[in-house]
């Protein structure tokens, strides 16, 4: 299967980025992932975010709102899927081109393209039976232009999902990253969202250089104080890219891994077991997933690696981690 996917991916690279993305999404709908169950093994790998139990530590990052794709991914060895970031009202996103390939990854300026809260809730309600059948958790990623919008979305979507992720760091929508302009607004945001939902809450942090100290000095301590359950380190990295319609975008790919490792290690050292950590960025192999978990992560978030390495990546990660656990238990 892995060899077949590599051939498929090499053919996709012959297409333009936009054509490849559309073709890839169509294929992700049609590949019968349910028949890959022979490659799956999640026994003994459960982890927790708040009071939510995940069958394994692999999470699909926010990207898709197509219910067919999300349902199909649930047949993979994935502990949770994250719905593409939801806003109060529908958003069309930025004009094409919105994706280019770069350094074994991608730069995108898609923006907050999504169908809005009402249609997104319908999508979550549609996929939830499949999630229950496959024991996959559903995370609703949300963002807003002020605290009231975040709270409205959290309250509206909570009955339909297992966890809420606050996207406060989208490089393609800087107006929603107000916590990084005034970190004390982050404290207020976390407090009010915590009042709006009983579901576990995750905050998705920025990896921009100028924001790293904000994370450590303000946002993570505020999150702990206000009862936030986990931090997701981290979002894409802002880079200039003249081929994109906006002239810049968010990079996701292998080159982020060193940064992810260093900051996960630092967060765990600074805050111990006070908060759960989801690590994302550059995790495209089982070895990298194991390394970042050893550095202190409780779970790993993948997306670009799933696209470049294929649908067996989650299962490969879980088998690799389980192999170490089995060896330890035998000792």
Residue frames as qw, qx, qy, qz and C-alpha x, y, z in Angstrom:
[[0.000, 0.883, 0.469, 0.000, 0.00, 0.00, 0.00],
 [0.319, -0.783, 0.088, 0.527, 2.81, 2.41, 0.87],
 [0.384, -0.153, 0.592, 0.691, 4.52, 1.84, -2.47],
 [0.198, 0.611, 0.681, 0.351, 1.26, 2.33, -4.35],
 [0.117, -0.928, -0.290, 0.202, 0.65, 5.62, -2.53],
 [0.379, -0.576, 0.293, 0.662, 4.16, 6.87, -3.32],
 [0.311, 0.195, 0.676, 0.639, 3.49, 6.29, -7.02],
 [0.012, 0.800, 0.583, 0.139, 0.15, 8.07, -6.68],
 [0.271, -0.863, -0.101, 0.414, 1.75, 11.00, -4.87],
 [0.399, -0.297, 0.461, 0.735, 4.51, 11.32, -7.49],
 [0.202, 0.474, 0.678, 0.524, 1.79, 11.57, -10.15],
 [0.139, -0.892, -0.412, 0.123, 0.02, 14.27, -8.14],
 [0.390, -0.642, 0.135, 0.646, 3.24, 16.27, -8.17],
 [0.351, 0.158, 0.585, 0.714, 2.96, 16.49, -11.94],
 [0.022, -0.783, -0.552, -0.285, -0.18, 18.58, -11.49],
 [0.015, 0.585, -0.161, 0.795, -0.42, 22.17, -10.33],
 [0.042, 0.050, -0.756, 0.652, -0.85, 22.56, -6.58],
 [0.526, 0.088, 0.220, -0.817, -4.53, 23.51, -6.87],
 [0.761, 0.169, -0.458, -0.427, -5.30, 20.61, -9.22],
 [0.449, 0.159, -0.841, 0.256, -3.33, 18.20, -7.03],
 [0.182, -0.044, 0.627, -0.756, -5.21, 19.33, -3.90],
 [0.685, 0.131, 0.019, -0.717, -8.59, 18.85, -5.55],
 [0.725, 0.218, -0.623, -0.196, -7.57, 15.46, -6.99],
 [0.254, 0.182, -0.832, 0.458, -6.15, 14.34, -3.65],
 [0.401, -0.002, 0.481, -0.780, -9.33, 15.28, -1.81],
 [0.777, 0.169, -0.246, -0.554, -11.41, 13.36, -4.34],
 [0.619, 0.219, -0.752, 0.065, -9.21, 10.29, -3.87],
 [0.001, -0.154, 0.745, -0.649, -9.39, 10.60, -0.08],
 [0.650, 0.033, 0.186, -0.736, -13.17, 10.33, -0.46],
 [0.838, 0.253, -0.288, -0.388, -13.01, 7.23, -2.64],
 [0.357, 0.351, -0.844, 0.191, -10.21, 5.08, -1.19],
 [0.777, -0.426, -0.345, -0.309, -11.96, 2.38, 0.89],
 [0.034, 0.586, -0.636, 0.501, -10.03, 2.96, 4.10],
 [0.798, -0.311, 0.255, -0.448, -12.29, 0.51, 5.93],
 [0.973, 0.172, -0.152, 0.028, -10.32, -2.31, 4.28],
 [0.382, 0.611, -0.522, 0.456, -7.08, -1.13, 5.90],
 [0.679, -0.616, 0.138, -0.375, -8.19, -2.41, 9.32],
 [0.966, -0.042, -0.147, 0.208, -5.68, -5.25, 9.13],
 [0.522, 0.433, -0.266, 0.685, -2.92, -2.64, 9.55],
 [0.281, -0.685, 0.107, -0.663, -4.45, -1.12, 12.69],
 [0.689, -0.285, -0.606, 0.278, -3.66, -1.83, 16.32],
 [0.091, -0.686, 0.133, -0.710, -4.51, 0.69, 19.02],
 [0.794, -0.498, -0.348, -0.004, -4.68, -1.60, 22.06],
 [0.717, -0.422, -0.179, 0.525, -2.82, -0.13, 25.01],
 [0.407, 0.206, 0.129, 0.880, -2.26, 3.29, 23.42],
 [0.149, -0.836, -0.487, -0.205, -5.12, 5.28, 24.93],
 [0.310, 0.026, -0.255, 0.916, -4.49, 8.83, 26.12],
 [0.094, -0.767, -0.611, 0.170, -6.66, 11.57, 27.61],
 [0.124, 0.317, 0.046, 0.939, -7.40, 15.21, 26.95],
 [0.461, -0.273, 0.226, -0.814, -9.34, 16.36, 29.98],
 [0.617, -0.035, 0.691, -0.375, -12.02, 13.74, 30.62],
 [0.782, 0.497, -0.106, -0.361, -12.04, 12.67, 26.95],
 [0.675, -0.305, 0.643, 0.196, -10.39, 9.32, 26.24],
 [0.536, 0.632, -0.405, -0.386, -8.69, 8.88, 22.85],
 [0.994, 0.001, 0.101, -0.029, -8.08, 5.33, 21.67],
 [0.793, 0.038, 0.078, 0.603, -4.59, 6.36, 20.51],
 [0.283, -0.681, -0.071, 0.671, -2.47, 9.54, 20.46],
 [0.285, 0.054, 0.527, 0.799, -2.78, 10.39, 16.73],
 [0.232, 0.706, 0.432, -0.510, -4.99, 13.36, 15.82],
 [0.437, 0.489, 0.478, 0.585, -5.91, 14.60, 12.35],
 [0.163, -0.322, -0.132, 0.923, -5.27, 18.36, 12.31],
 [0.358, 0.703, 0.381, -0.483, -7.82, 20.88, 11.13],
 [0.106, -0.261, 0.595, 0.753, -8.10, 21.01, 7.34],
 [0.151, -0.195, -0.817, -0.521, -11.25, 19.31, 6.06],
 [0.428, 0.120, 0.424, -0.789, -14.94, 20.04, 6.42],
 [0.605, 0.144, -0.571, -0.535, -16.07, 17.54, 3.77],
 [0.750, -0.299, 0.406, -0.429, -18.04, 14.87, 5.69],
 [0.960, 0.247, -0.120, -0.057, -17.11, 12.09, 3.26],
 [0.490, 0.564, -0.528, 0.404, -13.39, 12.71, 3.78],
 [0.297, -0.511, 0.553, -0.587, -13.76, 12.96, 7.55],
 [0.899, -0.110, 0.218, -0.363, -15.83, 9.78, 7.74],
 [0.877, 0.376, -0.284, 0.092, -13.33, 7.93, 5.57],
 [0.242, 0.607, -0.582, 0.484, -10.40, 9.02, 7.74],
 [0.627, -0.454, 0.383, -0.504, -12.14, 7.56, 10.78],
 [0.995, 0.054, -0.049, -0.068, -11.36, 4.10, 9.45],
 [0.540, 0.540, -0.484, 0.426, -7.65, 4.88, 9.78],
 [0.669, -0.334, -0.519, 0.414, -5.81, 4.39, 13.06],
 [0.083, 0.459, -0.081, 0.881, -6.69, 7.91, 14.25],
 [0.211, -0.322, -0.743, 0.547, -7.74, 8.84, 17.77],
 [0.133, 0.737, 0.406, -0.524, -9.51, 12.06, 16.79],
 [0.393, 0.450, 0.440, 0.671, -10.36, 14.14, 13.72],
 [0.107, -0.515, -0.237, 0.817, -10.48, 17.94, 13.80],
 [0.388, 0.760, 0.512, 0.101, -13.09, 19.79, 11.76],
 [0.416, 0.381, 0.131, 0.816, -11.74, 22.65, 9.63],
 [0.153, -0.224, -0.401, 0.875, -11.77, 25.88, 11.65],
 [0.023, -0.682, -0.700, -0.210, -15.31, 27.20, 12.02],
 [0.058, 0.040, -0.128, 0.989, -16.37, 30.84, 12.08],
 [0.320, 0.379, 0.562, -0.662, -19.71, 32.33, 13.05],
 [0.613, 0.635, 0.085, -0.462, -20.61, 33.12, 9.43],
 [0.881, 0.284, 0.278, 0.255, -19.59, 31.35, 6.20],
 [0.142, -0.791, 0.362, 0.472, -16.24, 32.43, 4.73],
 [0.823, 0.565, -0.011, -0.056, -15.08, 32.05, 1.14],
 [0.781, -0.312, 0.233, 0.488, -11.39, 32.37, 1.99],
 [0.087, -0.687, 0.332, 0.641, -8.75, 33.93, -0.21],
 [0.728, 0.597, -0.120, -0.316, -8.58, 33.83, -4.03],
 [0.918, -0.009, 0.263, 0.297, -6.49, 31.19, -5.79],
 [0.743, 0.091, -0.648, 0.140, -3.68, 30.32, -5.92],
 [0.562, -0.702, 0.173, -0.401, -3.78, 29.39, -2.26],
 [0.875, -0.354, 0.320, 0.087, -1.33, 26.46, -2.09],
 [0.526, 0.704, -0.476, 0.005, 2.26, 25.95, -3.25],
 [0.950, -0.153, -0.176, 0.209, 4.73, 23.14, -2.56],
 [0.121, 0.834, -0.406, 0.353, 7.83, 23.99, -0.54],
 [0.024, 0.504, -0.780, 0.371, 10.55, 21.95, 1.24],
 [0.300, -0.122, -0.945, 0.034, 8.65, 18.66, 1.54],
 [0.028, 0.498, 0.667, -0.554, 5.58, 20.54, 2.63],
 [0.153, 0.678, 0.550, 0.463, 3.18, 23.28, 1.62],
 [0.053, -0.184, -0.241, 0.951, 2.55, 26.98, 2.05],
 [0.002, -0.591, -0.755, -0.283, -1.12, 27.90, 2.06],
 [0.063, 0.056, 0.191, -0.978, -3.13, 31.09, 2.24],
 [0.160, -0.430, -0.840, -0.290, -6.53, 29.42, 2.09],
 [0.251, -0.322, 0.149, -0.900, -7.78, 31.62, 4.92],
 [0.332, 0.030, 0.757, -0.562, -10.81, 30.75, 7.00],
 [0.501, 0.057, -0.558, -0.659, -12.80, 29.13, 4.19],
 [0.016, 0.133, 0.949, -0.284, -15.65, 27.26, 5.88],
 [0.183, -0.479, -0.688, -0.513, -19.47, 26.98, 5.70],
 [0.306, -0.484, 0.150, -0.806, -20.14, 28.76, 9.01],
 [0.239, -0.224, 0.793, -0.514, -21.44, 27.51, 12.32],
 [0.757, 0.140, 0.267, -0.580, -24.88, 26.25, 11.23],
 [0.828, 0.405, -0.334, -0.196, -23.69, 24.11, 8.32],
 [0.263, 0.485, -0.782, 0.288, -20.61, 22.97, 10.26],
 [0.479, -0.174, 0.666, -0.545, -22.84, 21.68, 13.05],
 [0.871, 0.270, 0.036, -0.409, -24.84, 19.73, 10.47],
 [0.614, 0.513, -0.599, 0.038, -21.59, 18.20, 9.20],
 [0.053, -0.380, 0.807, -0.450, -20.53, 17.21, 12.72],
 [0.688, 0.010, 0.461, -0.560, -23.96, 15.70, 13.42],
 [0.839, 0.396, -0.237, -0.288, -23.71, 13.73, 10.18],
 [0.549, 0.463, -0.673, 0.175, -20.28, 12.24, 10.93],
 [0.369, -0.502, 0.581, -0.524, -20.86, 11.59, 14.62],
 [0.944, -0.055, 0.168, -0.280, -22.49, 8.13, 14.19],
 [0.827, 0.423, -0.308, 0.204, -19.41, 6.98, 12.24],
 [0.081, 0.642, -0.553, 0.524, -17.19, 8.47, 14.94],
 [0.691, -0.365, 0.421, -0.461, -19.02, 6.47, 17.59],
 [0.981, 0.158, -0.004, -0.109, -18.77, 3.26, 15.55],
 [0.739, 0.451, -0.313, 0.390, -15.03, 3.67, 15.02],
 [0.649, -0.634, -0.218, 0.360, -14.39, 5.08, 18.54],
 [0.467, 0.283, 0.074, 0.834, -12.95, 8.23, 16.99],
 [0.159, -0.673, -0.398, 0.603, -13.25, 11.54, 18.81],
 [0.321, 0.712, 0.375, 0.500, -14.41, 14.70, 17.05],
 [0.353, -0.452, -0.169, 0.801, -12.73, 18.05, 17.71],
 [0.265, 0.869, 0.373, 0.187, -14.40, 21.28, 16.57],
 [0.471, -0.102, 0.001, 0.876, -11.81, 23.95, 15.74],
 [0.050, 0.892, 0.445, 0.058, -13.26, 27.44, 16.16],
 [0.403, -0.057, -0.055, 0.912, -12.10, 31.02, 15.82],
 [0.002, -0.868, -0.496, 0.003, -13.64, 34.45, 16.24],
 [0.327, 0.614, 0.001, 0.718, -12.99, 38.14, 15.95],
 [0.235, -0.559, 0.375, -0.701, -13.72, 38.75, 19.63],
 [0.109, -0.135, 0.897, -0.407, -14.38, 36.83, 22.84],
 [0.624, 0.213, 0.357, -0.662, -18.15, 36.80, 22.32],
 [0.721, 0.403, -0.397, -0.400, -17.82, 35.00, 18.98],
 [0.284, 0.310, -0.894, 0.156, -15.55, 32.32, 20.46],
 [0.281, 0.007, 0.761, -0.585, -18.01, 31.76, 23.31],
 [0.691, 0.308, 0.070, -0.650, -21.03, 31.66, 21.00],
 [0.644, 0.387, -0.615, -0.238, -19.36, 29.04, 18.81],
 [0.115, 0.235, -0.907, 0.330, -18.22, 26.94, 21.77],
 [0.450, 0.114, 0.603, -0.648, -21.69, 26.88, 23.28],
 [0.707, 0.384, -0.108, -0.583, -23.39, 26.20, 19.93],
 [0.642, 0.412, -0.628, -0.156, -21.09, 23.35, 18.84],
 [0.177, -0.417, 0.807, -0.380, -20.38, 21.64, 22.18],
 [0.772, 0.024, 0.454, -0.444, -23.44, 19.35, 22.14],
 [0.857, 0.474, -0.076, -0.191, -22.26, 17.89, 18.82],
 [0.592, 0.576, -0.510, 0.241, -18.55, 17.28, 19.44],
 [0.839, -0.322, -0.351, 0.263, -16.13, 15.77, 21.97],
 [0.526, -0.436, -0.070, 0.727, -13.66, 18.65, 22.29],
 [0.249, 0.956, 0.155, 0.011, -13.28, 22.31, 21.33],
 [0.671, -0.080, 0.096, 0.731, -10.06, 23.73, 19.89],
 [0.042, 0.942, 0.132, -0.306, -9.53, 27.50, 19.99],
 [0.685, 0.335, 0.205, 0.614, -7.60, 28.59, 16.92],
 [0.186, -0.938, -0.099, 0.274, -6.02, 31.80, 18.21],
 [0.411, -0.590, 0.466, 0.515, -3.01, 31.70, 15.88],
 [0.709, 0.508, 0.455, 0.183, -4.09, 31.48, 12.22],
 [0.378, -0.352, 0.267, 0.814, -1.39, 33.22, 10.17],
 [0.114, 0.302, 0.630, 0.706, -3.89, 33.78, 7.35],
 [0.289, -0.761, -0.434, -0.385, -6.37, 35.57, 9.61],
 [0.401, 0.132, -0.475, 0.772, -4.27, 37.71, 11.96],
 [0.338, -0.428, 0.018, -0.838, -7.35, 39.62, 13.11],
 [0.838, -0.373, -0.298, -0.265, -8.43, 36.49, 15.04],
 [0.749, -0.003, -0.438, 0.498, -5.06, 36.30, 16.87],
 [0.153, -0.837, 0.020, -0.525, -5.90, 39.14, 19.23],
 [0.818, -0.565, -0.044, 0.101, -4.46, 37.21, 22.21],
 [0.766, 0.007, 0.053, 0.640, -1.00, 37.88, 20.79],
 [0.160, 0.646, 0.061, 0.744, -1.61, 41.62, 20.61],
 [0.362, -0.548, 0.345, -0.671, -2.86, 41.74, 24.19],
 [0.397, 0.073, -0.910, 0.097, -2.11, 38.52, 26.08],
 [0.188, 0.074, 0.672, -0.713, -4.42, 39.51, 28.93],
 [0.662, 0.176, -0.128, -0.717, -7.30, 39.17, 26.49],
 [0.542, 0.156, -0.820, -0.101, -6.23, 35.52, 26.31],
 [0.036, -0.031, -0.823, 0.566, -6.92, 35.15, 30.01],
 [0.475, 0.223, 0.267, -0.808, -10.39, 36.63, 29.52],
 [0.635, 0.252, -0.521, -0.512, -11.02, 34.46, 26.48],
 [0.389, 0.096, -0.909, 0.113, -10.05, 31.25, 28.25],
 [0.143, 0.104, 0.694, -0.698, -12.16, 32.11, 31.29],
 [0.558, 0.272, 0.096, -0.778, -15.29, 32.90, 29.27],
 [0.620, 0.233, -0.652, -0.368, -14.96, 29.90, 26.94],
 [0.195, 0.067, -0.924, 0.322, -14.49, 27.66, 29.95],
 [0.349, 0.207, 0.535, -0.741, -17.84, 28.93, 31.22],
 [0.580, 0.344, -0.220, -0.705, -19.43, 28.26, 27.80],
 [0.809, 0.192, -0.505, -0.230, -18.69, 24.55, 27.56],
 [0.759, -0.489, 0.401, -0.154, -18.11, 21.52, 29.74],
 [0.935, 0.320, -0.014, 0.153, -16.17, 19.78, 26.95],
 [0.689, -0.367, 0.168, 0.602, -12.36, 19.63, 27.05],
 [0.300, 0.950, 0.017, -0.084, -10.82, 22.78, 25.55],
 [0.766, -0.032, 0.214, 0.605, -7.58, 22.98, 23.57],
 [0.131, 0.924, -0.056, -0.354, -5.76, 26.17, 22.56],
 [0.822, 0.356, 0.188, 0.404, -3.75, 26.16, 19.33],
 [0.376, -0.769, 0.089, 0.510, -0.64, 28.25, 19.89],
 [0.493, 0.854, -0.165, -0.021, 1.47, 30.29, 17.50],
 [0.874, -0.153, 0.102, 0.451, 5.02, 29.22, 16.64],
 [0.366, 0.833, -0.023, 0.414, 6.08, 32.68, 15.42],
 [0.587, 0.135, -0.424, 0.676, 9.37, 33.77, 17.01],
 [0.067, -0.368, 0.196, -0.906, 7.88, 36.94, 18.49],
 [0.698, -0.386, -0.156, -0.582, 5.08, 34.91, 20.13],
 [0.708, 0.020, -0.679, 0.194, 7.11, 32.21, 21.87],
 [0.184, 0.080, -0.596, 0.778, 7.67, 34.18, 25.07],
 [0.520, -0.173, 0.006, -0.836, 3.97, 35.15, 25.11],
 [0.790, -0.099, -0.555, -0.240, 3.15, 31.47, 25.12],
 [0.614, -0.037, -0.646, 0.451, 5.40, 30.73, 28.10],
 [0.125, 0.050, -0.414, 0.900, 4.94, 33.91, 30.16],
 [0.402, 0.053, 0.151, -0.901, 1.25, 34.54, 29.59],
 [0.678, 0.053, -0.363, -0.637, -0.96, 32.26, 27.51],
 [0.628, -0.023, -0.777, 0.032, -0.08, 28.86, 28.91],
 [0.131, -0.063, -0.692, 0.707, -0.16, 30.03, 32.57],
 [0.451, 0.060, 0.088, -0.886, -3.50, 31.76, 31.86],
 [0.679, 0.032, -0.592, -0.432, -4.78, 28.55, 30.24],
 [0.448, -0.051, -0.831, 0.325, -3.81, 26.49, 33.28],
 [0.064, 0.070, 0.505, -0.858, -5.36, 28.99, 35.69],
 [0.537, 0.145, -0.008, -0.831, -8.66, 29.05, 33.76],
 [0.710, 0.028, 0.649, -0.271, -9.04, 25.28, 33.45],
 [0.645, 0.567, -0.364, -0.359, -8.02, 24.78, 29.81],
 [0.950, -0.158, 0.264, -0.058, -7.20, 21.12, 29.21],
 [0.800, 0.013, 0.363, 0.477, -4.48, 21.15, 26.53],
 [0.124, 0.794, -0.256, -0.537, -2.27, 23.23, 24.30],
 [0.845, 0.401, 0.296, 0.194, -1.62, 22.35, 20.67],
 [0.156, -0.785, 0.378, 0.465, 1.87, 23.38, 19.66],
 [0.039, 0.554, 0.130, -0.821, 1.63, 24.70, 17.09],
 [0.583, 0.723, 0.251, -0.271, 0.07, 26.33, 14.04],
 [0.758, 0.470, 0.159, 0.423, 1.77, 26.87, 10.68],
 [0.461, -0.486, 0.051, 0.741, 4.72, 29.26, 10.29],
 [0.357, 0.889, 0.170, -0.231, 4.23, 32.51, 8.39],
 [0.544, -0.213, 0.461, 0.668, 6.49, 32.84, 5.34],
 [0.319, 0.628, -0.171, -0.689, 6.61, 35.08, 2.30],
 [0.511, 0.124, 0.802, 0.283, 5.56, 33.34, -0.91],
 [0.182, 0.401, -0.213, -0.872, 5.10, 35.47, -4.05],
 [0.160, -0.059, -0.862, -0.477, 3.36, 32.64, -5.91],
 [0.057, -0.512, -0.818, 0.257, 0.37, 32.86, -3.58],
 [0.042, 0.754, 0.450, 0.477, -2.44, 35.32, -4.14],
 [0.412, -0.900, -0.144, -0.012, -1.76, 36.99, -0.78],
 [0.343, 0.779, -0.412, 0.326, 2.02, 37.05, -1.18],
 [0.046, -0.408, 0.796, -0.444, 2.50, 35.03, 2.02],
 [0.811, -0.223, -0.358, -0.405, 1.00, 32.08, 3.87],
 [0.655, -0.544, 0.463, -0.247, 1.48, 29.41, 6.50],
 [0.454, 0.453, -0.763, -0.083, 4.17, 26.77, 5.98],
 [0.836, -0.288, 0.373, -0.280, 3.54, 23.19, 7.11],
 [0.829, 0.436, -0.351, 0.014, 6.09, 20.46, 6.53],
 [0.888, -0.095, -0.308, 0.327, 9.19, 18.60, 7.63],
 [0.403, 0.430, -0.272, 0.761, 11.28, 21.69, 8.42],
 [0.427, -0.653, 0.055, -0.623, 9.08, 22.56, 11.41],
 [0.861, -0.266, -0.432, 0.027, 10.02, 19.45, 13.36],
 [0.535, 0.112, -0.438, 0.714, 13.05, 20.88, 15.15],
 [0.188, -0.350, 0.136, -0.908, 11.02, 23.83, 16.37],
 [0.764, -0.355, -0.292, -0.452, 8.21, 21.52, 17.48],
 [0.801, -0.110, -0.499, 0.312, 10.63, 19.32, 19.45],
 [0.329, 0.202, -0.375, 0.843, 12.34, 22.24, 21.18],
 [0.326, -0.334, 0.085, -0.881, 9.15, 23.97, 22.26],
 [0.822, -0.314, -0.384, -0.280, 7.34, 20.83, 23.37],
 [0.702, -0.046, -0.506, 0.499, 10.35, 20.00, 25.51],
 [0.119, 0.236, -0.282, 0.922, 10.37, 23.53, 26.93],
 [0.558, -0.388, -0.153, -0.717, 6.62, 23.58, 27.67],
 [0.850, -0.276, -0.448, -0.025, 6.85, 20.26, 29.51],
 [0.562, 0.044, -0.450, 0.693, 9.87, 21.43, 31.50],
 [0.067, -0.299, 0.146, -0.941, 8.22, 24.74, 32.44],
 [0.590, -0.232, 0.026, -0.772, 4.77, 23.41, 33.34],
 [0.222, -0.172, 0.929, -0.243, 5.23, 19.75, 34.20],
 [0.000, 0.300, 0.939, 0.166, 1.97, 17.80, 34.25],
 [0.166, 0.416, 0.403, -0.798, -0.25, 20.85, 34.71],
 [0.582, 0.552, -0.002, -0.597, -1.45, 20.75, 31.10],
 [0.805, 0.174, 0.540, 0.176, -1.64, 18.24, 28.26],
 [0.013, 0.633, -0.429, -0.644, 0.38, 18.85, 25.10],
 [0.796, 0.472, 0.378, 0.029, -0.60, 18.02, 21.51],
 [0.323, -0.529, 0.452, 0.641, 2.46, 18.31, 19.24],
 [0.672, 0.628, 0.391, 0.038, 2.07, 19.30, 15.60],
 [0.223, 0.917, -0.270, -0.191, 4.47, 20.35, 12.88],
 [0.272, 0.654, -0.700, -0.091, 6.86, 18.23, 10.80],
 [0.554, -0.198, 0.777, -0.223, 5.69, 14.87, 12.16],
 [0.690, 0.440, -0.321, -0.478, 5.87, 12.71, 9.06],
 [0.596, 0.249, -0.763, 0.033, 7.23, 9.41, 10.40],
 [0.797, -0.480, -0.363, -0.046, 6.79, 7.00, 13.31],
 [0.662, -0.055, -0.317, 0.677, 10.25, 7.87, 14.64],
 [0.049, 0.354, -0.059, 0.932, 9.43, 11.57, 14.76],
 [0.609, -0.537, -0.275, -0.516, 6.14, 10.87, 16.52],
 [0.831, -0.337, -0.369, 0.243, 7.93, 8.74, 19.13],
 [0.488, 0.139, -0.232, 0.830, 10.63, 11.38, 19.64],
 [0.164, -0.445, -0.007, -0.880, 8.15, 14.18, 20.29],
 [0.758, -0.502, -0.306, -0.282, 6.13, 11.99, 22.67],
 [0.779, -0.171, -0.342, 0.498, 9.34, 11.17, 24.52],
 [0.263, 0.289, -0.125, 0.912, 9.98, 14.93, 24.68],
 [0.077, 0.176, 0.565, -0.802, 6.73, 15.43, 26.57],
 [0.460, 0.004, -0.323, -0.827, 3.79, 15.38, 24.13],
 [0.527, 0.061, 0.725, -0.439, 0.64, 13.47, 25.08],
 [0.683, 0.519, 0.512, -0.039, -0.58, 13.26, 21.48],
 [0.285, -0.249, 0.474, 0.795, 0.58, 14.13, 17.96],
 [0.505, 0.688, 0.288, -0.434, -1.32, 16.06, 15.31],
 [0.404, -0.132, 0.670, 0.609, -0.65, 15.20, 11.67],
 [0.548, 0.699, 0.262, -0.379, -1.85, 16.49, 8.33],
 [0.367, 0.766, -0.446, -0.281, 0.92, 17.29, 5.84],
 [0.182, -0.393, 0.901, 0.028, 2.65, 14.02, 6.73],
 [0.611, 0.282, 0.698, -0.246, -0.57, 12.14, 6.03],
 [0.586, 0.748, 0.024, -0.310, -0.75, 13.78, 2.60],
 [0.276, 0.743, -0.592, -0.144, 2.90, 13.20, 1.67],
 [0.104, -0.355, 0.924, -0.099, 3.40, 9.77, 3.27],
 [0.463, -0.101, -0.759, -0.446, -0.04, 8.26, 2.78],
 [0.663, -0.452, -0.099, -0.588, -2.99, 6.94, 4.79],
 [0.866, -0.163, -0.447, 0.154, -0.99, 4.21, 6.51],
 [0.255, 0.507, -0.428, 0.703, 1.03, 6.78, 8.48],
 [0.547, -0.520, 0.243, -0.609, -1.29, 6.80, 11.56],
 [0.980, -0.144, -0.064, -0.118, -1.18, 3.01, 11.77],
 [0.729, 0.359, -0.355, 0.464, 2.60, 2.98, 11.32],
 [0.058, -0.598, 0.386, -0.700, 2.97, 5.51, 14.14],
 [0.745, -0.416, 0.193, -0.484, 0.81, 3.50, 16.51],
 [0.980, 0.040, -0.177, 0.078, 2.50, 0.18, 15.70],
 [0.513, 0.497, -0.404, 0.572, 5.92, 1.76, 16.22],
 [0.283, -0.551, 0.389, -0.682, 4.98, 3.24, 19.62],
 [0.899, -0.256, 0.062, -0.350, 3.25, 0.01, 20.65],
 [0.857, 0.263, -0.376, 0.234, 6.38, -1.94, 19.78],
 [0.211, 0.477, -0.523, 0.674, 8.36, 0.03, 22.36],
 [0.595, -0.394, 0.278, -0.643, 5.61, -0.39, 24.95],
 [0.973, -0.030, -0.160, -0.165, 5.49, -4.13, 24.34],
 [0.667, 0.353, -0.489, 0.437, 9.29, -4.40, 24.71],
 [0.110, -0.491, 0.462, -0.730, 9.14, -2.43, 27.98],
 [0.795, -0.283, 0.123, -0.523, 6.36, -4.63, 29.34],
 [0.930, 0.128, -0.340, 0.052, 8.33, -7.78, 28.50],
 [0.371, 0.446, -0.554, 0.597, 11.24, -6.46, 30.53]]
